[in-house]
Amino acid sequence: MEYYEFIEAVKEKLQDICGDEFVIEAAQTMKNNSVMFRGISIREKDSRIAPTIYLEDLYTDHCDGRDFEEIVNEVLRIYSVSRKGPDFDAGLFSDFSWVRDRIFCKLINCRANAGLLSEVPHYRFLDLAVIYCVLADDNDGTISSITIKNDHLKLWETDEEEIRKCAIRNTPVLLPASIVSIGQILNDMVGADPVYSDSIPMYVLTNKNRSNGATAMLYNDVIGDFADNIHSDLYIIPSSVHELILVPDTDEMDPDVLSGMIAEVNDTQLAPEELLSYSLYRYSRADQSIRIAGADKKAAAY
């Protein structure tokens, strides 16, 4: 059974179970880096909530021998959990006075998201792009958001400069930055007794939700203050869209080795939609700028 046939079979079985009070449809969503996810959406006819349940993993389970009826029951369980989320009032989204304080930004790969960038306000940051979103809900650290498109600017009778000002103000407040040494993270995972020493100090930069935390690279003074505190320029490793790794630039650091690490992790460890960049970045205290390591072009935060 091909994947599209599997989706149709699950949809038809769910419609039989749920009856006419539910609308069940095939759905697809383009995620970061133009990665397409396919699944089904389930909505009660009197509700605006229509969770999309992606079926790739369940399809793999079915190909590996998992019973089809068991898979359908798993989809129903996922829907039961998902439908308990807040019933977002779409009317609020048209009110810029409500939207203004909820605008934040995301950092994504420019080339891999060329299609998306043709539809949304954005600006370039080295080989990356900054796009804007509206925070719809922050439930126990799980963020629901809506990407701002060019048409939304007309709806709100505003322009990209105003959106950017809101994002600069809001993002560090809504998603404050966090810098923790990798050694501390590993020790906390194992327990109270230290098991890891920072022979090569590395630090994780992310945000409080650990979601799209690489955007913290843009925050004014966060990287600069940290570099000043440890008295060193920094290499910045784009670990994923969710976090960066900061490494002091010392004589022991070989940028070619770090670049090789980035490529290996991107190619073997990351889901395609989580990849941020293959570039190694460097922060210079002398001019307070971030460059692609070995390149002349520089960028300042925000």
DALINTA-V223786 format. One record per run of one state. SS is the DSSP state (hx for helix, st for strand, lp for the rest). FROM is the first residue (numbers start at 0). TO is the last residue. If there is no record, write none. Layout:
SS | FROM | TO
SS | FROM | TO
This chain:
lp | 0 | 1
hx | 2 | 20
st | 21 | 29
lp | 30 | 30
hx | 31 | 33
lp | 34 | 34
st | 35 | 43
lp | 44 | 49
st | 50 | 53
lp | 54 | 54
hx | 55 | 62
lp | 63 | 66
hx | 67 | 81
lp | 82 | 88
hx | 89 | 92
lp | 93 | 94
hx | 95 | 101
st | 102 | 108
lp | 109 | 109
hx | 110 | 116
lp | 117 | 120
st | 121 | 124
lp | 125 | 126
st | 127 | 138
lp | 139 | 140
st | 141 | 146
lp | 147 | 148
hx | 149 | 155
lp | 156 | 158
hx | 159 | 173
lp | 174 | 175
st | 176 | 180
hx | 181 | 189
lp | 190 | 200
st | 201 | 206
lp | 207 | 211
hx | 212 | 217
lp | 218 | 220
hx | 221 | 229
lp | 230 | 232
st | 233 | 239
lp | 240 | 241
st | 242 | 247
lp | 248 | 253
hx | 254 | 267
lp | 268 | 270
hx | 271 | 273
lp | 274 | 278
st | 279 | 283
lp | 284 | 287
st | 288 | 291
lp | 292 | 296
st | 297 | 298
lp | 299 | 301
